[in-house]
């Protein structure tokens, strides 16, 4: 079993039944400190009615998970709801929920949808599933383990039924999809391209019309982990335990803040050195503490990082603590942030407000939101 953080990359290729119309399928990817959850919902019919049904399904499922329901309880609750809506006039959706824990353990629960496909670097196969007793519904479960390099493919029935009535009596079927994936592996097609190849093949089989088509790939790889410590703990007696926890964490270590850097250096038996000849006239100079990947000033640096996070990496040509931190954040998959709650007198300076510099407790959540929007897992703890 692999150790360390396993990152799940989601790649989706999707198209509606009719070009320009809303797609009746919907996907969502949700990340927490424990797992990555992929949902694929297929609303009954097509167009706006089907899209609304799929949207309600995904929203309800993720809402239950966020409110504390286990994956199985949330799934069972939604299946019972859908069983009461088997009426074309009501919003009804078939759906699959796949959850991959950060250690690679995975579970897939499916309701009225095709079975998932397991993908290793050399072979793909339809996952064996077992039925779940939830009234008269067709629900199944599969439990398995994903190593870095393995993946899980989930498709809507618009993919498996492709070609139905157009030369294929039973449609393409999930076995045909698995054969297509194996051809991709044999041809050394990049894994991220597999959803596109499968989708386009299904569209070719439909020739025209057909159904909403969705292919979603959850691909596991070794994750790049970044640890940021910014600001001293609210209680100085927690300094030692906090720094020990920080230094023992998996991944790259970054400290933001001069006072924080002094505390860490003292704990490590080191001294803080200031960058002697900084190139930038705008970004604050970096510091240096042996054992840390990067040490920067605090609030000003973090505000500038927030302003640059959305920029193309090719544009970040200046060599500074700001650009270096931006590049590290953009390359990371998981960002663990320890934010100290100790009062910083400097942040109360009128010059900060005059320049529009947000304090640490305001700018860190904004940075976290940008990183999450970019598909990264952010774990924020206030100390």
C-alpha positions in Angstrom: 0.0 0.0 0.0 1.3 3.4 -0.9 2.2 5.9 1.8 1.9 9.7 1.7 -0.7 11.8 0.1 -2.4 10.4 -3.0 -3.8 13.1 -5.2 -6.8 12.4 -7.4 -7.0 14.4 -10.7 -10.4 14.6 -12.3 -10.7 14.8 -16.1 -14.1 15.1 -17.7 -15.3 15.1 -21.3 -19.0 15.8 -21.8 -21.5 16.8 -24.5 -25.3 17.3 -24.7 -27.6 15.3 -26.9 -28.3 18.3 -29.0 -25.5 20.8 -29.7 -26.1 24.1 -27.9 -28.6 22.6 -25.5 -28.0 22.1 -21.8 -26.4 18.8 -20.9 -28.6 16.4 -18.9 -25.5 15.0 -17.2 -23.6 16.8 -14.5 -20.3 16.0 -12.7 -18.7 17.4 -9.5 -15.4 16.9 -7.8 -15.2 17.6 -4.0 -12.0 17.5 -2.0 -11.6 17.2 1.8 -8.7 16.4 4.1 -9.9 12.8 4.1 -11.0 12.0 0.5 -11.8 13.1 -3.0 -15.4 12.6 -4.1 -16.5 12.4 -7.7 -20.2 12.5 -8.6 -21.7 11.8 -12.0 -25.4 12.3 -12.3 -27.6 11.5 -15.4 -30.9 13.4 -15.4 -33.8 11.6 -17.0 -34.5 12.7 -20.6 -32.4 15.5 -22.0 -32.2 19.3 -22.2 -33.0 21.7 -19.4 -35.4 19.3 -17.5 -32.7 16.7 -17.3 -30.0 19.2 -16.4 -32.1 20.5 -13.5 -32.7 17.0 -12.2 -28.9 16.2 -12.4 -28.1 19.5 -10.7 -30.5 18.8 -7.8 -29.1 15.3 -7.4 -25.4 16.5 -7.2 -26.3 19.4 -4.9 -28.3 17.2 -2.5 -25.7 14.5 -2.4 -22.8 16.8 -1.7 -25.0 18.7 0.8 -25.6 15.5 2.8 -21.9 14.7 2.8 -21.0 18.3 4.0 -23.5 18.0 6.8 -21.9 14.9 8.2 -23.6 12.0 6.5 -21.4 9.1 5.6 -21.1 8.3 1.9 -23.3 5.2 2.2 -26.0 7.0 4.2 -26.0 9.9 1.8 -26.3 7.5 -1.1 -29.1 5.5 0.5 -31.0 8.7 1.3 -30.8 9.9 -2.3 -31.8 6.5 -3.7 -34.9 6.5 -1.6 -35.7 10.0 -2.9 -35.2 9.0 -6.5 -37.4 5.9 -6.1 -40.3 8.1 -5.3 -39.7 10.2 -8.4 -40.0 7.6 -11.2 -42.4 9.9 -13.0 -41.3 11.8 -16.2 -42.9 14.9 -14.7 -40.6 14.8 -11.6 -36.8 15.6 -11.4 -35.2 12.2 -11.5 -31.5 11.2 -12.0 -29.4 8.1 -12.0 -26.0 8.7 -10.4 -22.6 7.3 -9.4 -20.6 8.5 -6.4 -16.9 7.5 -6.2 -14.9 8.3 -3.2 -11.1 7.9 -3.1 -9.4 8.4 0.3 -6.1 10.1 0.4 -4.4 6.8 1.1 -5.8 5.3 -2.1 -8.7 3.2 -0.7 -11.8 3.7 -2.9 -15.5 3.0 -2.9 -18.0 3.4 -5.8 -21.7 3.4 -5.3 -23.9 3.3 -8.4 -27.7 3.8 -8.9 -29.1 2.8 -12.2 -25.8 3.6 -14.0 -23.1 1.6 -15.8 -20.5 -0.1 -13.7 -17.1 1.7 -13.3 -13.9 0.7 -15.1 -10.6 0.2 -13.2 -7.5 1.4 -15.1 -4.0 0.5 -14.3 -1.0 1.7 -16.3 -1.2 -1.4 -18.5 -4.7 -2.7 -18.4 -8.4 -1.7 -17.9 -11.3 -3.9 -16.8 -14.9 -3.5 -15.7 -15.0 -3.5 -11.9 -16.9 -6.4 -10.3 -19.8 -4.9 -8.2 -22.2 -6.4 -5.7 -25.8 -5.4 -5.3 -27.0 -3.3 -2.4 -30.4 -3.9 -0.9 -32.3 -0.6 -1.1 -35.8 -1.6 -1.8 -36.4 -2.5 -5.4 -33.7 -0.2 -6.8 -30.7 -1.3 -8.9 -27.9 -0.1 -6.7 -24.3 -1.6 -6.6 -21.1 -1.2 -4.7 -17.4 -1.7 -5.5 -14.5 -1.4 -3.0 -10.9 -1.5 -4.2 -7.5 0.2 -3.9 -5.8 2.7 -6.2 -2.1 3.0 -6.4 -0.5 6.2 -7.9 -0.8 5.6 -11.7 -4.2 3.8 -11.4 -7.5 5.4 -12.3 -11.3 5.0 -12.3 -13.5 5.7 -15.3 -17.2 6.5 -14.8 -19.5 7.0 -17.8 -23.2 7.8 -18.3 -25.4 5.5 -20.2 -25.1 7.8 -23.2 -21.7 6.2 -23.6 -22.6 2.5 -23.1 -25.7 2.8 -25.2 -23.9 4.4 -28.1 -24.8 2.8 -31.4 -28.0 1.3 -30.1 -30.3 0.9 -33.1 -27.5 2.0 -35.4 -25.8 -1.3 -36.0 -25.2 -2.4 -32.4 -28.2 -4.4 -31.0 -27.2 -3.8 -27.4 -25.2 -0.6 -27.9 -21.5 -0.2 -27.2 -21.8 -1.7 -23.7 -19.3 -1.2 -20.8 -17.2 -4.0 -22.1 -16.7 -2.1 -25.4 -15.7 1.0 -23.4 -13.1 -1.1 -21.5 -11.7 -2.4 -24.8 -11.4 1.2 -26.1 -9.5 2.1 -22.9 -7.2 -0.8 -23.3 -6.5 0.3 -26.9 -5.5 3.7 -25.5 -3.1 2.2 -23.0 -1.6 0.0 -25.8 -1.1 3.1 -27.9 0.5 5.0 -25.0 -2.2 7.7 -25.1 -1.8 10.1 -22.1 -4.3 9.1 -19.4 -5.8 12.6 -19.3 -6.7 12.1 -23.0 -8.7 8.9 -22.4 -12.0 10.6 -21.6 -11.8 12.5 -24.9 -11.0 9.3 -26.9 -13.9 7.4 -25.3 -16.3 10.2 -25.7 -15.5 10.8 -29.3 -15.8 7.1 -30.1 -19.2 7.1 -28.6 -20.3 10.1 -30.6 -19.0 8.3 -33.7 -21.2 5.3 -32.9 -24.2 7.5 -32.4 -23.5 9.1 -35.7 -26.1 11.8 -34.9 -28.5 12.5 -32.1 -28.0 9.8 -29.5 -27.9 10.9 -25.9 -26.1 13.1 -23.4 -22.5 11.7 -23.1 -20.2 12.0 -20.1 -16.9 10.3 -19.4 -15.1 11.1 -16.1 -11.7 9.9 -15.1 -10.3 10.0 -11.6 -6.6 9.4 -11.9 -4.4 8.9 -8.8 -0.8 10.1 -8.6 1.7 10.9 -5.8 0.6 14.3 -4.6 2.8 17.4 -4.2 2.4 18.7 -0.6 3.1 22.2 0.6 3.1 23.2 4.3 2.8 26.9 5.2 3.3 28.3 8.7 2.3 31.9 9.1 2.0 33.7 12.3 2.8 32.6 15.9 0.2 30.6 17.9 -2.1 32.5 20.1 -0.6 30.9 23.1 3.2 31.1 23.2 3.4 27.9 25.2 2.2 26.1 22.0 5.2 27.3 19.9 7.3 24.2 20.4 4.6 21.7 19.7 3.4 23.7 16.7 6.9 23.8 15.1 7.5 20.2 15.8 4.2 19.3 14.1 5.1 21.6 11.2 8.6 20.2 10.7 7.4 16.5 10.9 4.7 17.0 8.2 5.1 15.4 4.8 6.2 17.8 2.1 7.8 21.2 1.5 8.1 23.6 4.4 7.4 27.4 4.0 7.3 30.1 6.7 5.6 33.5 6.0 6.3 36.2 8.6 9.5 37.6 10.2 8.4 37.0 13.8 7.3 33.4 12.9 10.7 32.8 11.2 12.5 33.9 14.3 10.5 31.5 16.5 11.1 28.6 14.1 14.8 29.4 13.8 15.2 29.5 17.6 13.4 26.1 17.9 15.7 24.7 15.3 18.9 26.2 16.8 19.4 28.3 13.7 19.6 32.0 12.8 17.5 34.0 10.4 19.4 35.6 7.5 18.0 38.4 5.3 18.4 38.2 1.5 21.4 40.5 0.9 20.7 41.9 -2.6 17.0 41.3 -3.5 16.2 41.8 -7.2 12.7 43.1 -6.7 11.9 46.7 -6.0 8.3 45.7 -5.1 8.3 42.4 -3.2 9.8 42.2 0.4 13.1 40.5 0.7 13.3 36.8 1.5 14.8 35.3 4.6 16.8 32.2 5.0 16.5 29.5 7.7 18.4 26.2 7.2 15.9 23.3 6.9 13.1 25.4 5.3 12.4 25.6 1.6 11.3 29.2 1.7 11.0 31.9 4.3 9.3 35.2 3.4 7.9 38.4 5.0 4.2 38.0 6.1 1.2 40.2 5.2 2.7 42.2 2.3 4.0 39.0 0.6 0.8 37.2 1.1 -1.3 40.0 -0.4 1.0 40.2 -3.4 0.8 36.4 -3.8 -3.0 36.6 -3.8 -2.9 39.2 -6.6 -0.6 37.0 -8.7 -2.0 33.5 -8.1 -4.2 33.6 -11.3 -1.4 34.8 -13.5 0.3 32.6 -16.1 3.5 31.1 -14.6 5.4 32.4 -17.7 4.6 35.9 -16.6 6.3 35.4 -13.2 9.8 36.3 -14.4 10.9 38.3 -11.4 13.0 36.5 -8.8 11.4 37.2 -5.4 9.8 35.6 -2.4 6.4 36.5 -3.9 7.0 34.8 -7.3 8.7 31.8 -5.7 5.7 31.3 -3.3 3.3 31.7 -6.2 5.1 29.1 -8.3 5.2 26.6 -5.4 1.5 27.1 -4.7 0.6 26.6 -8.4 2.6 23.3 -8.5 1.2 21.9 -5.3 -1.7 19.5 -5.0 -2.3 19.8 -1.3 -1.6 22.9 0.8 -1.6 22.6 4.6 -1.7 26.0 6.3 -1.1 26.6 10.0 -2.2 30.2 10.7 -1.2 31.7 14.0 -3.8 33.7 15.9 -1.3 35.8 17.9 -1.9 39.5 17.6 0.5 41.3 15.3 1.0 45.0 16.2 2.4 45.8 12.7 -0.8 44.8 11.1 -2.6 47.5 13.0 -0.4 50.2 11.4 -2.4 52.8 9.5 0.1 52.3 6.6 -1.3 48.8 6.0 -4.8 50.1 5.7 -3.6 53.0 3.5 -2.0 50.6 1.1 -5.0 48.2 1.1 -2.9 45.4 2.7 -5.3 42.8 4.2 -4.3 41.2 7.5 -3.2 37.6 7.7 -6.6 36.4 9.0 -8.3 38.0 6.0 -5.9 37.3 3.2 -5.2 33.6 4.0 -8.9 32.5 3.6 -9.0 34.4 0.2 -5.8 32.6 -0.9 -7.3 29.3 0.2 -10.5 29.9 -1.8 -8.4 30.6 -5.0 -6.4 27.5 -4.5 -9.6 25.4 -4.0 -11.1 26.9 -7.2 -8.0 25.7 -9.0 -8.7 22.1 -7.9 -6.3 21.9 -5.0 -6.9 20.5 -1.5 -6.4 23.2 1.1 -6.4 22.2 4.8 -6.4 25.3 7.0 -5.9 25.3 10.8 -5.9 28.3 13.1 -3.5 27.9 16.0 
